[in-house]
Each structure stands twice: as structure tokens, then as C-alpha cells.
Amino acid sequence: MLPTKKKQKIIKEYKVHDKDTGSPEVQVALLTEQIEQLAKHLKKNPKDNHSRLGLLKIVAERKSLMNYLAKKSKKRYQDLTKRLGLKAQK
């Protein structure tokens, strides 16, 4: 779970317009942060299968949002992958 201040900071950085909280860019950025936190947790706790399942679900959700964004706007997709340091899909 992300702290509120960190969540607000991410939203402010990736928002598309002033009142934006739900654009694909914001959602992917938030999911990426959650993935990083869970990956760090799983390195310390390798037998935590419940968290591992949650991580897989979050990764799948992020992938689906990234596919949507790639179909909708190739430029926004490429900008987001560069900003987050993700590999672009073909």
C-alpha cells in the first residue's frame, strides 16, 4: 500500500490535466511503484506466496493498461515507457 503523500506526488508528476487521477499514465505509474515495493518485499520474504500472487495480478493489470495506451496513443505510450524506465513492447 502506498502512503498518501507518495501517491499524490506520483499523480502530480504523471497527470495529463489538472484534475487527472485516472488516466492510464497515472494508473501505470502507481502500479509500477507498487510493483517495486512488492518486489523488494519478496526479496526479503521469498516464501510469501500470497504477496507473490498479488504481484502477478498487479503486473497483469499494468500490462493491460500499457496495451490499451499503446493502441490509443503510441506517442503517450512511448513517453511513459521512457519516463518509467520500462521496456517497450513490440
GULOBA-687354 format. One record per atom (N, C-alpha, C): residue number from 1; residue in one letter; atom name; x, y, z. Coordinates in pm, 1 decimal, decimal comma. Example, Ala and Ser with C-alpha at 12.3 -4.5 7.8 and 13.67 -1.06 7.14 Angstrom:
BEGIN
REC   n res atom       px       py       pz
REC   1   A    N   1319,0   -569,0    780,0
REC   1   A   CA   1230,0   -450,0    780,0
REC   1   A    C   1320,0   -330,0    780,0
REC   2   S    N   1285,0   -225,0    708,0
REC   2   S   CA   1367,0   -106,0    714,0
REC   2   S    C   1290,0      3,0    787,0
END
This chain:
BEGIN
REC   n res atom       px       py       pz
REC   1   M    N     84,2   -118,3      0,0
REC   1   M   CA      0,0      0,0      0,0
REC   1   M    C     88,5    124,4      0,0
REC   2   L    N     56,9    217,1    -86,7
REC   2   L   CA    135,9    339,1    -96,9
REC   2   L    C     86,1    443,7      1,7
REC   3   P    N    179,1    513,3     67,3
REC   3   P   CA    137,5    624,6    153,4
REC   3   P    C     72,6    735,1     68,9
REC   4   T    N    -18,7    808,3    128,9
REC   4   T   CA    -95,1    910,5     57,1
REC   4   T    C     -5,3   1016,6     -5,4
REC   5   K    N     95,8   1062,0     67,6
REC   5   K   CA    182,8   1167,4     14,0
REC   5   K    C    259,9   1119,2   -108,5
REC   6   K    N    306,8    996,0   -104,6
REC   6   K   CA    380,1    941,0   -218,1
REC   6   K    C    287,3    925,4   -338,0
REC   7   K    N    163,9    882,9   -310,9
REC   7   K   CA     63,9    866,8   -417,2
REC   7   K    C     33,3   1001,5   -482,9
REC   8   Q    N     15,3   1104,9   -401,3
REC   8   Q   CA    -13,2   1238,3   -454,0
REC   8   Q    C    103,8   1291,2   -537,0
REC   9   K    N    225,6   1261,9   -493,4
REC   9   K   CA    343,9   1305,7   -566,9
REC   9   K    C    348,9   1239,6   -704,6
REC  10   I    N    319,5   1110,6   -709,7
REC  10   I   CA    319,9   1037,8   -837,1
REC  10   I    C    210,0   1091,0   -928,6
REC  11   I    N     91,5   1113,7   -872,6
REC  11   I   CA    -19,7   1167,5   -952,2
REC  11   I    C     17,3   1303,7  -1009,2
REC  12   K    N     78,4   1389,8   -927,5
REC  12   K   CA    117,4   1523,2   -972,9
REC  12   K    C    219,5   1515,4  -1086,8
REC  13   E    N    309,1   1419,4  -1079,6
REC  13   E   CA    414,1   1406,9  -1179,6
REC  13   E    C    362,8   1352,9  -1313,2
REC  14   Y    N    266,0   1261,5  -1310,3
REC  14   Y   CA    222,5   1192,9  -1432,7
REC  14   Y    C     85,7   1236,0  -1484,4
REC  15   K    N     20,9   1331,5  -1420,6
REC  15   K   CA   -114,2   1369,5  -1464,6
REC  15   K    C   -112,1   1435,1  -1602,3
REC  16   V    N   -222,2   1417,3  -1674,3
REC  16   V   CA   -235,8   1471,4  -1809,1
REC  16   V    C   -299,2   1610,2  -1805,6
REC  17   H    N   -393,2   1630,6  -1713,6
REC  17   H   CA   -456,6   1761,3  -1694,8
REC  17   H    C   -472,0   1787,0  -1545,4
REC  18   D    N   -525,1   1903,5  -1508,6
REC  18   D   CA   -526,3   1946,5  -1368,2
REC  18   D    C   -598,2   1852,4  -1272,5
REC  19   K    N   -713,6   1802,3  -1309,8
REC  19   K   CA   -792,2   1719,4  -1217,8
REC  19   K    C   -779,3   1570,5  -1249,7
REC  20   D    N   -668,3   1533,1  -1309,7
REC  20   D   CA   -646,9   1396,0  -1354,5
REC  20   D    C   -602,2   1305,8  -1239,9
REC  21   T    N   -674,6   1195,6  -1219,1
REC  21   T   CA   -631,0   1093,2  -1124,1
REC  21   T    C   -647,9    954,4  -1183,1
REC  22   G    N   -710,2    942,7  -1299,7
REC  22   G   CA   -742,5    811,3  -1351,6
REC  22   G    C   -693,7    782,6  -1491,6
REC  23   S    N   -609,8    869,9  -1547,6
REC  23   S   CA   -560,3    842,4  -1682,6
REC  23   S    C   -468,9    720,0  -1678,5
REC  24   P    N   -450,7    653,6  -1791,2
REC  24   P   CA   -364,8    535,0  -1793,0
REC  24   P    C   -222,4    564,1  -1743,9
REC  25   E    N   -171,2    684,4  -1775,7
REC  25   E   CA    -36,3    719,2  -1731,8
REC  25   E    C    -24,9    718,0  -1579,5
REC  26   V    N   -121,7    778,4  -1513,1
REC  26   V   CA   -121,3    784,3  -1366,8
REC  26   V    C   -137,3    643,9  -1308,7
REC  27   Q    N   -229,8    567,2  -1363,2
REC  27   Q   CA   -253,2    432,1  -1312,2
REC  27   Q    C   -129,5    344,3  -1327,9
REC  28   V    N    -63,1    352,5  -1442,0
REC  28   V   CA     56,6    271,5  -1465,6
REC  28   V    C    169,1    314,8  -1371,0
REC  29   A    N    183,5    444,1  -1349,9
REC  29   A   CA    288,5    493,3  -1259,6
REC  29   A    C    264,6    443,4  -1116,8
REC  30   L    N    139,5    446,9  -1071,7
REC  30   L   CA    107,4    398,5   -937,4
REC  30   L    C    130,7    248,0   -925,8
REC  31   L    N     90,0    173,9  -1027,4
REC  31   L   CA    110,9     29,1  -1025,9
REC  31   L    C    260,1     -5,5  -1028,7
REC  32   T    N    337,8     71,2  -1102,8
REC  32   T   CA    481,6     47,6  -1109,2
REC  32   T    C    545,3     65,8   -971,7
REC  33   E    N    503,3    167,0   -900,3
REC  33   E   CA    555,3    189,6   -764,7
REC  33   E    C    517,2     74,6   -672,0
REC  34   Q    N    393,5     27,6   -682,8
REC  34   Q   CA    350,3    -86,5   -601,5
REC  34   Q    C    430,5   -211,0   -635,2
REC  35   I    N    457,9   -231,9   -763,8
REC  35   I   CA    534,9   -347,7   -807,6
REC  35   I    C    675,3   -343,0   -748,7
REC  36   E    N    736,1   -225,1   -750,0
REC  36   E   CA    870,7   -211,2   -693,8
REC  36   E    C    871,5   -242,3   -544,9
REC  37   Q    N    770,5   -193,7   -472,8
REC  37   Q   CA    762,9   -221,3   -329,1
REC  37   Q    C    742,5   -370,2   -301,9
REC  38   L    N    653,5   -434,1   -377,4
REC  38   L   CA    628,9   -576,7   -357,2
REC  38   L    C    750,7   -661,1   -394,4
REC  39   A    N    821,5   -622,2   -497,9
REC  39   A   CA    941,2   -696,3   -537,4
REC  39   A    C   1046,8   -688,9   -427,5
REC  40   K    N   1060,2   -571,6   -368,0
REC  40   K   CA   1153,9   -554,8   -257,0
REC  40   K    C   1113,0   -641,5   -137,9
REC  41   H    N    982,9   -645,2   -110,0
REC  41   H   CA    930,3   -727,1     -0,6
REC  41   H    C    956,9   -875,4    -26,2
REC  42   L    N    937,4   -918,7   -150,3
REC  42   L   CA    954,5  -1059,8   -182,7
REC  42   L    C   1100,6  -1103,6   -180,2
REC  43   K    N   1192,3  -1009,8   -199,4
REC  43   K   CA   1333,6  -1044,7   -186,0
REC  43   K    C   1367,2  -1077,0    -40,7
REC  44   K    N   1302,6  -1005,3     51,8
REC  44   K   CA   1325,0  -1030,7    194,9
REC  44   K    C   1246,8  -1153,4    242,6
REC  45   N    N   1130,9  -1177,0    181,9
REC  45   N   CA   1040,6  -1284,0    224,4
REC  45   N    C   1006,3  -1374,6    106,4
REC  46   P    N   1098,3  -1460,5     67,0
REC  46   P   CA   1076,6  -1540,0    -54,8
REC  46   P    C    963,7  -1642,8    -45,2
REC  47   K    N    920,5  -1677,9     74,3
REC  47   K   CA    814,5  -1778,2     88,2
REC  47   K    C    675,0  -1717,9     98,3
REC  48   D    N    663,8  -1587,8     82,9
REC  48   D   CA    535,4  -1518,7     93,8
REC  48   D    C    458,6  -1532,8    -37,7
REC  49   N    N    394,0  -1645,9    -54,8
REC  49   N   CA    324,8  -1674,6   -181,0
REC  49   N    C    200,4  -1588,4   -200,4
REC  50   H    N    138,1  -1545,5    -93,1
REC  50   H   CA     20,3  -1459,6   -103,6
REC  50   H    C     58,1  -1326,5   -170,0
REC  51   S    N    168,0  -1268,1   -127,6
REC  51   S   CA    214,3  -1143,4   -188,8
REC  51   S    C    261,3  -1165,9   -331,1
REC  52   R    N    319,7  -1281,7   -358,3
REC  52   R   CA    365,0  -1313,5   -493,3
REC  52   R    C    246,2  -1316,7   -590,1
REC  53   L    N    135,1  -1374,8   -546,5
REC  53   L   CA     14,9  -1378,4   -629,0
REC  53   L    C    -37,2  -1236,9   -654,6
REC  54   G    N    -36,9  -1153,8   -550,7
REC  54   G   CA    -77,8  -1014,9   -566,1
REC  54   G    C     10,8   -941,2   -664,7
REC  55   L    N    141,0   -968,3   -658,4
REC  55   L   CA    235,3   -905,9   -751,4
REC  55   L    C    202,9   -945,4   -895,0
REC  56   L    N    176,2  -1072,1   -917,4
REC  56   L   CA    143,2  -1117,9  -1052,6
REC  56   L    C     16,1  -1051,5  -1105,2
REC  57   K    N    -82,0  -1032,3  -1018,4
REC  57   K   CA   -206,3   -965,7  -1060,2
REC  57   K    C   -181,0   -819,9  -1097,2
REC  58   I    N    -97,2   -752,2  -1017,5
REC  58   I   CA    -66,8   -611,4  -1044,2
REC  58   I    C     10,2   -598,1  -1175,3
REC  59   V    N    104,5   -688,4  -1199,0
REC  59   V   CA    182,2   -685,4  -1323,2
REC  59   V    C     89,3   -705,5  -1443,2
REC  60   A    N     -5,2   -798,5  -1431,3
REC  60   A   CA   -100,0   -823,1  -1540,5
REC  60   A    C   -188,3   -701,3  -1565,6
REC  61   E    N   -230,6   -634,9  -1458,7
REC  61   E   CA   -313,6   -515,2  -1473,6
REC  61   E    C   -234,8   -403,9  -1542,4
REC  62   R    N   -107,8   -386,4  -1501,7
REC  62   R   CA    -24,8   -283,5  -1564,9
REC  62   R    C     -4,6   -314,8  -1712,7
REC  63   K    N     16,6   -441,2  -1745,6
REC  63   K   CA     36,8   -479,6  -1884,8
REC  63   K    C    -87,3   -448,1  -1968,4
REC  64   S    N   -203,8   -475,9  -1911,8
REC  64   S   CA   -326,8   -448,2  -1986,1
REC  64   S    C   -345,7   -297,2  -2007,4
REC  65   L    N   -312,3   -217,0  -1907,5
REC  65   L   CA   -320,8    -70,8  -1923,7
REC  65   L    C   -219,8    -20,6  -2026,4
REC  66   M    N   -102,1    -80,4  -2026,3
REC  66   M   CA      0,0    -40,0  -2123,6
REC  66   M    C    -43,6    -77,2  -2265,8
REC  67   N    N   -104,7   -194,0  -2282,0
REC  67   N   CA   -156,0   -233,9  -2414,1
REC  67   N    C   -264,3   -137,1  -2460,6
REC  68   Y    N   -352,9    -98,0  -2368,6
REC  68   Y   CA   -458,8     -2,2  -2402,0
REC  68   Y    C   -398,2    129,7  -2448,2
REC  69   L    N   -298,5    176,9  -2372,9
REC  69   L   CA   -235,9    304,9  -2406,1
REC  69   L    C   -162,3    296,1  -2539,7
REC  70   A    N    -99,9    183,2  -2567,7
REC  70   A   CA    -28,9    166,3  -2695,3
REC  70   A    C   -125,8    172,0  -2812,8
REC  71   K    N   -245,0    114,4  -2795,2
REC  71   K   CA   -345,9    118,9  -2901,6
REC  71   K    C   -402,5    259,6  -2917,4
REC  72   K    N   -424,2    326,6  -2804,8
REC  72   K   CA   -488,5    457,7  -2803,8
REC  72   K    C   -395,9    567,3  -2858,0
REC  73   S    N   -272,3    572,1  -2805,7
REC  73   S   CA   -179,6    677,5  -2845,3
REC  73   S    C    -36,3    626,4  -2833,0
REC  74   K    N     26,3    601,9  -2946,7
REC  74   K   CA    162,0    547,2  -2948,9
REC  74   K    C    262,0    643,2  -2883,7
REC  75   K    N    243,9    773,6  -2906,5
REC  75   K   CA    337,3    872,8  -2851,5
REC  75   K    C    330,6    875,6  -2699,4
REC  76   R    N    210,1    876,8  -2643,8
REC  76   R   CA    195,1    876,7  -2497,3
REC  76   R    C    253,1    749,5  -2437,9
REC  77   Y    N    235,2    637,3  -2507,6
REC  77   Y   CA    289,2    509,3  -2463,0
REC  77   Y    C    442,0    514,3  -2458,6
REC  78   Q    N    503,0    565,6  -2563,8
REC  78   Q   CA    648,7    573,0  -2570,3
REC  78   Q    C    704,5    668,9  -2465,6
REC  79   D    N    638,6    782,2  -2445,5
REC  79   D   CA    681,9    877,1  -2343,4
REC  79   D    C    677,1    813,6  -2204,2
REC  80   L    N    570,3    741,2  -2177,4
REC  80   L   CA    553,8    679,5  -2046,0
REC  80   L    C    658,5    571,4  -2021,2
REC  81   T    N    685,9    490,1  -2121,1
REC  81   T   CA    786,3    384,5  -2101,7
REC  81   T    C    924,5    444,3  -2076,2
REC  82   K    N    955,7    554,7  -2142,8
REC  82   K   CA   1083,5    622,1  -2118,4
REC  82   K    C   1089,0    679,8  -1977,0
REC  83   R    N    982,7    746,7  -1935,5
REC  83   R   CA    980,2    810,9  -1803,9
REC  83   R    C    988,4    710,0  -1689,7
REC  84   L    N    924,3    594,9  -1707,8
REC  84   L   CA    924,1    493,7  -1602,2
REC  84   L    C   1040,8    396,0  -1613,4
REC  85   G    N   1110,7    398,1  -1726,9
REC  85   G   CA   1221,4    306,8  -1746,3
REC  85   G    C   1177,1    164,7  -1772,0
REC  86   L    N   1062,5    149,1  -1839,0
REC  86   L   CA   1010,9     16,1  -1872,1
REC  86   L    C   1052,0    -21,2  -2012,7
REC  87   K    N   1051,7   -150,1  -2041,4
REC  87   K   CA   1079,3   -195,3  -2177,5
REC  87   K    C    954,4   -177,6  -2261,3
REC  88   A    N    970,4   -123,0  -2378,8
REC  88   A   CA    856,8   -106,3  -2469,6
REC  88   A    C    827,5   -239,6  -2536,6
REC  89   Q    N    699,3   -272,4  -2545,6
REC  89   Q   CA    659,2   -395,9  -2613,5
REC  89   Q    C    654,4   -370,7  -2762,8
REC  90   K    N    663,5   -476,5  -2837,8
REC  90   K   CA    662,8   -463,2  -2985,0
REC  90   K    C    526,0   -442,2  -3038,3
END
